[in-house]
Amino acid sequence: MGAERERLGKTEVYELIREAQRGSDLARERLIQANTGLVKSLALKFTLQGYELDDLMQIGFIGLIKAIERFDLSYDVMFSTYAVPLILGELRRFLRDDGKIKIDRQTKQDVRKMRTIVEELTRREGNSPHLSQIAAAMGVDQDRIVCLMEAQEAMYSVESLDDPEGAAGRVAGDHSERSLVEQMDLKAAIASLPKREQTILILRYFRDMTQQQIADRLGMSQVQVSRMEKKIMVQLRSEMQENA
């Protein structure tokens, strides 16, 4: 993993994933090397919480390997987009199981800024904004927004320990933001869904497509897509709550 990081095109990445899923250790190692920078950038977000970067990266690589094994080549999205939630999921579980939850001052400030922007966008658009909209409004990339959502969830956990009633009120008042965090959790669980449901969630939350666009692409009605999306979200959210 210490070799110089490769820069691979989407076609080459897909081919390596195909080979890795067939059992090629060489293909898997090339994918790990090519995505070491991604794992490092995500792991760095947690170094201020008292952990060594190398230890965090090893946890992150577990998520990366899971992403390689579970990635569906029909998704037609960048592999890194799919891998980020799984890598963060492993890091979050490690931090939760280890019992250390610390958020640095700058991250807390960014979380507050993100919450304000989400509220403004929600009022203006009438529904929860996409990651791309939040990132554009904050002037950062979507990976940073994902990290802020993870930090926000951790902050809720800390608040609930110190002041259960106050934290419950704040969370209830920030339903739209909480739903965004849940959406990121749902992405990590997509691999367990049937193919059609996977496609709908990928197009909706990774490609920022509207329900009508998805309906046109899949030969369905907008109402059918809407009903299926709601059913899937309820199902996955219920499963995650049981496993929390």
N, C-alpha and C positions, 0 to 999 in steps of 0.2 A: 504493500500500500504506500510505500515511500517513493515509488517511481514518479517521474514527471507526469502530470495529469494530461491525458489525451483530450483532444477536442474532436468529438464525434458528431457527424450529422445525424438527422433524425432517421434516415434510411438505415444507416449503419447501426445506430442504437437499436432499432427494431430487429435487425438481423441478429445482433448479439443477444438480445433478449430471447429471441426464438431458440438460438443455440443453447443458451444457458438453461432455459426451461426443459430442454431435451437432455440436460445432464453435463454440458460442457463446462468444466471448471475454468478453462482458459477464458471463455467468453464472459463468465461471471466475474473473473478477476479484472478483465479489461473494463467492464462496466463499473466495478467498484473504484478502480483507479480514476476513471473519467468523472466520477461523481464525488470524489473525495472532497473537492472544494465545496460542494453543496452541503455535505455532511458537516464539514468544519464550520461553515457559516452559520448553520443552525445550532451547532453545539456551542459556539462562542456566545450565543445569547444567554447561556446558563452558567458561564464561568464565574460570574460575579456572585453566584449563589454558593460558593465555597467548594466547587468541584474542579478537578484537574481536567484540562482540555482533552488529553489523551483518553481518559476514562470516559468522558462524555462522547467522544467520537466512536469508541468501541460500541457504546450503546446505540448510537446513531446508525452505525453500519448494520446492526441487526435489523433496524427498520428498512434500510436500503435493500438488504437481501430479501426481506419479505416482499418489498415492492417489485423486485425483479421476478420473484417466483409467482406473484399474483397478477402482474400486469397483463391486461387483455390487449392484444395487438390491434383489435378492431376499434379501440377507443379513439384513435386518430388525434391524440393530444401529445404534447411533449412529455416524455417520461418523467422529467424532473417535477412537472406539475403534479403528477400522480404520486410521486415518491415523497414529496414534502410532508403531507399529513401523516404518513406512516412513520417517517423518521421522527417527527415531533411527537407522535403518539408513544413511541418507545422511550424517548427522553422524558416525557411527562409521567409515564408509568414508573420509570426509575425514580424520579424525584418524589412522586407521591408515596411509593413504597419505602423510600429511604427516610421519609419524614421531614425533609428539609424544604421549606418553601420561603424563599427570600426574593424580593423584587427590588431592584435598584431604583434610585430616585428618578433618573431620566426615563426609565421604562414606565414608571407610574405617571409621569407627566405626559408621556406619549399616549398612554392608555386613556387618560382623561381627555386629551385632545381628540382621540379617535371616537370616544363616546359622544362628544359634542358634535362631531362631524356626522356620525351615524344618525343622531337625533335630527340634525338639520336636513340631511338627505331623505330621511324617512318622512318628515313633514312635507318636504317639497315633492317627492315622488309618490307618496301614498303607500309605499311598501318598503320592506327591508332592502337596502342597497346591495349590489354585488361587490365582491372584493375589489374588482378593478376600479369601481367608482370611488371607494374609500381610499384606495391607494393613490389615485389621481388627485383627490382632494387634499391628501396629506403630503403629496410630493415624494412618496416613497414607493418601493416595489411591493408586490403582493406578498412576497415571503415575509417582509417586515410586518405586514398586517396580520398574517397568520401567527407570528410570534407574539404580537401584542394581544391577540385574542387568547392565546395560551396563558399569557401573563395575567390577563383580566380574570380568567377562570381561576387561576391560582389565588389572585387577590380576593375573590369571592370566598374561597375556601378558608383563607386566613381570617376574613371578616366574620365568617360564620362561627369560628372558634371563639373569637373575642367578644362578639356581640350578635348572637343568633337572631334576635328580633330585628335589630337595626339592619343587619345584612339581608335578611329576608325581604324587608321593605324595599331596600335598594335594588335587589335583584328583580323583584316583582315590577318595579318601576322602569326597569331597563329590559323589558321582554324582547324588543327587537334586537338588541345587542346579544343577549343570551342565545337567541335563535341562530345568530351567525356563528357563535362558538359551536353550537350543536351541529350546524351544517359541516364544519370542519371535521367533527367527530364522525359524521356520517360518511364523509369521503374515505376515511380510513376503513370503514366497514363495507364499502361497496363490493369488494371482492367476494363477499359471501352471498351476494344477490344473484338471481337468475339473469341471463344475458340481457333481456329486454329492459329490465329495471335498471341494470347497470348503465345501459346506453342512455336512458332518460336522465339519470342523475349526472352522468358525465357531461352531456350536452347542456344541461341546465346550470350546473354549478362550476364546471371547468371551462366551458365554452361560452358562458353567458348568453345562451340562446333563449328566446322567449318560448312560451308554451306553444304558440302558434307555429313558430319556426320548427320546433321539434315535431309537432303534429304533421306538418307538410313533409318533413324528411322521412318520417316513419309510416306515413300513410294512415294516420289516425286523425281524430277530431281533437280540437283544442280542449273540449270538455273531458274526453277520455284521458288525455295527458294530465290534465289537472287532477282528476280523480286518482289516477295511478300514482302521481307524485305525492299527493297527500297520504295515500295508503302506505307507500313505501316509507315516508318520513316518520309516520306514526309507528310503524313496525320497527324500524331501526332505532328510533329514540327509545322505545320501550325495551329493546334488547340491551342497549347501552346502559340504561338506568339499572337494569337487573345485574349487569356486570360491573357497575361502578363500585 
